[in-house]
Amino acid sequence: MLNNKSLDKKGIFGRFLLIFVTMIWGSSFIILKDTLSLFGGGHFTFFVLAARFFCATLVLLPFGIRSIKTFDKKTLIGGLILGVILYFAYAFQTVGLKYTTASKNAFLTTTYCAIVPFLSWLILKKKPALNNYIAAVMCIVGVAFVSFIGKDESDSSQLLGDILTVCCGLFYALQIIYNDKFAGGKNAIQILIVELTVVSVLMAGTSLIAEFPKYSSQFEITGEVVWKILYLAVFATAFAQFGQIFSQKFVPPTVVPIILSLESVFGVVFEIILGDAHLTPLIIIGFVVIFGAEIISEINFTKRNRITLDERNEN
């Protein structure tokens, strides 16, 4: 039996919106990588992220001002918590990328697929069903085939980068959980504005402390970098973050990470389109396994068993 929300039109729309969001994030990986390498000799990672989130905040600000009268303490607290969580998620992922391969970084990030069901049980008191566990395992296996096993990676990786990336996955899982807890009401856009403002401030502070003192002489902004940052800000941050929050009103938190794992899939797809990667049988297997995980995540075996038992009792 499918989850109740999946039978609702809004639930279906929420799932398609999440898929579109993951497609944008998949494309943004290549753009972000190019931006980081072009800007300041690759030494201004946190500044680029600060500019990205600051511009995204400016894009969303006019929409939040319209409902400023409904801004309250709960909105502020929710935005602050989500902002700190998202900052650490991006910080761990970006720093971890410097010490491990891109494909392994993408794979280890998706450990949130397996973490979310347990955090949902711990924080939201929503006990995962059997299908959530099965889908989480299938998701991890599928992403491993797409992002790691199926690609010809000759670069060596280090334990530090792997540990940092797993920490990133933990914070992404926390963001999904707390999005469901705080951003499900009418103040979602205001919470998002506070969240992105917090991230941009923390990123800017980190850049001022860790980057500018050492590499200020290499600071130079070009037109190409500006356009890439604007794409990341408008589409991959403002639109994508709002799309995630809006979708989670209609999609269960245990299903969200399975869909979001498609980010790594689309990342590889774009690499194949641009000629940076080649389609292999192992990648195809990964695609099939992840698609199977998407289907399994929508099936509730417990309810199916209960219906079968009820039918037997009636007979």
N, C-alpha and C positions, 0 to 999 in steps of 0.2 A: 504494500500500500504506500502511496506517495505521501509525503508530509503535507499537512493541511494547507500550508502557505503555497505549496506548489500548484494547488488547484485553483488558486486565486489569480486573477489577471495581473494584479499588482505584483504578486510574487514572481510570476513569469517575467514581467517587465523588469523587476529588480535584478533577476538573474542575467538577463540579456544586457542590462546596463553595466553590471559587474564585469561581464565578458568584454564589453567595449572598453571599459576602464583598463583591464589587464592588457588589452591590445595596445593602448596608448603607452602604458608603462613598459611594455615589451620594446616598443620603438624608442622610448626615452633612454634606455640603457646605452644604445649606440651613440645617441646624441650627447648624453652626459659624458661618456668616455672621451669623445672627441673634444668636447668643451674643456674638460679638465686638462687634457694634453696640450691644447692650444693656448690656454690662459696661464700666463706667468710661469711657463716652464713646468707646469704640473704641480706647483707648490701652493696653490690657492684653492684647495678642495673645499674648505669650510666657507671661504668667501663666496664661491660660486653657489653653494647651497644656501647661504644667507641671502644672496641677491635673488635666487629663485623663490624662496619662501616669502621674502619681503614684497616682491612684485605680485605674487599670487594673492597676498593679503590685500594689496591695493585694488586688485581686480574684484575681489569679493566685498570690499568695504561698502560700496554703494548699495548692495543688496541687503547688508546687515543693518544699515542706518534706517531703512524703512520701518523696521520693527524694533527700534531701539527702546521703545517703551516697555517691552517685555523682558528686557535684559535684567537678570537678577543674580543673586549670589551663587545659586546652583550652576548657572551658565558659566560664570567666571571660574568656579572651582573645576567644573568639568573640562573647560578649555585648557586650564593650566595643567591639569593632570595629563590630558591627551598630548599637550605640547611637549612636556618633558619626556613622555614615553616615545613620541615620534622623533624627538631630537636624538635620543640614545639609539633608536633603531637605525637611523641614517648614519650616525657617527660610527657605530660598530661596523655597519656594513661597508662604509667607505674606507675606513682604516683597515678593516680585514681584507679588503680587496687588494691592498698594497702588499700583503704577505702571502696570498694564495692566488690560485688561478681564477679567472673570471667565471669559468664554468662551475668550478667547485664552490665558489662564492654564491652563485645563483642556486646551486643545489642545496647547500647547507642553510641558506636563508629560508627555504621552504619547509624547514623543520617545524614551522608554525602550524603546518597541516596536522601534525601529530600532537602538538602542544595545546591547541585551542580547545579540543573536547574536554581535556582534563581541567584547564583553567576555567572553562565555562561551568564545570561541575563545582569547582572550588569557590569561585567568586560569585557567579550568578545563581548557584544552586540548581543548575539545569543538568541533570544526569544524562550523559550521552547514551544514545541507543547503540545497539550492536553494529548497525550499518555505518555509524560515524567512525568507529574504530577500524572497520574493514576499509572504508574509503580513505582514511588517513594513511594507513599502511600502503595501500595501492598508489596513493598520490605520491608518497615519498619514493616508492620504487619507480614509478613512471617518470618522475622528474629526474631521478638518477640516470635513467636510460637516455633521456633527452639532453640534459645539461652536462653530464659527466661521462658516463660509460660509453655513450654513443658517439662522442666527439674524440678526435685524435689530439689529446692534450699531452704535449711533451714537456711542458714547464713543470718544475718541481714546486711543491707547496710546503708550507711550514705549519707546525702545530699552532703557533700563535694566531695566524690568520684564520685557521679553522675554528678555534675557540671563540674569537671575536665575532665571527660570522654566525655561529650558533647562538651567541648572546643576542645578536641582531634578530634572529628568528624568534627568540623569547619575547623581545619587546614588540615585534610585529604582532605576535599572538595577543599580548596585553592590549595593544591598540584596538584589535578587532573586538575583544571582550568589552573594553571600556567605551568603544563606540556604541555598542549595543546597550550599554548601561546609561550613558549620558546623552547621546545624540539622537535618541529616538523620538523626541518631542518636537514642538514647533520652533524651538530655538536652535535647531541644528546649524543653520548658517552662522549664527552668532558664536556658537561654540567653536565652529571651524575657524572663524576669524581670530578668536583668542588663541586657538591651538597653533595656527600658522604664525601668528605674531610672536608667540613664545619661542617657536623653533627658529625663526629668523634672528631674534635677539640672542639666543644661545649660540647659534652658529656664528654670528658676527663677533660675539665675545671670544669664542674659541679662536677665530681667525686673528683677531687683534693680539691675542696672547701667544699663539703658537706659530702663526704664519708671517705676519708683517714684520716682527722684529728681525727675522732671519732673511726674508726674501723681498723686502719692500722695493729694492732696486729693480726687480724683475716685473713689477706690477705694471701691466699695460693692457688696456681694453681695446679690442678691435670690433669693427662692425659685425663680423661673422660671429664672434663670441656673444655680442648683444642679442642678435636674432636667435641664437641657440638657447640662451638663458630665457628669453621671452617665450619660446615654445615650451620649455620645461616649466615655466611659471604658470602660463595660461592653461595649457592643456594637461600636462603631466602632474600638475599640482592643484591649481584652483579647481578645474573641472573634475579631475580624477578623484581628488579627496572628497569633494562634495558628492560626486557620484557614488563613492563607497558609502558615505554616511547615509545618503538618501536610500540606497539599495538595502542597507541593513535594517531599515524599518520593515521590510517585507521578506527578508531572507534570514533564516535561522543562523545564529553565530557559528554553529558547527558545520554548516554548508559553505559559508563565506570563504574560509581558507582553501577549500578544495577548488573553488572557482578562481580565486586569486592566484593559485599556483600556476594557472595558465600564463602568467606573466613571463615565466622562464621559457615556456613553449613558444610564445610569440616572439620572445627575444631571439631564439634560435631560428625561427621562421624568417625574421627580418635579416638575420645574418646570412641565411641561405639565399634570400632574394638579392642581397648586396654582393654575394659571392665570397663572403668571409667564412662560410661553413658549407658543408656538403650533406645532403640527405643520405642517411645510411639505414640499413635494416634495423639496427638497434634503436635509432631515433624513432623510426616508424612504430616499433614495438612500444616505446615509451608513450607515443601519442595515443595508441590504442589503450594502454593501461590507464592513462589519465582520463580518457573518455569514459572508460569503465568505472573509474572512481567517481566521476560526475554523476553517473546513473545510480550507482550504489548509494551515494550520499542522499539521494532523494527517496530511497526505499526504507520503510520502517518495518523490519522483520518482526519486531515485538507485536505491533498492531496486527500484522498479518496472522501471526500465530494465535493471537487472542480471538480474531474473527473465526479462524478455523475451529478453535475449541468451542466457541459459542454455537457455531453451526452444528457441531457434533452433538452438543448437549440438547439442542432443539430437536434433533432427529432421534 
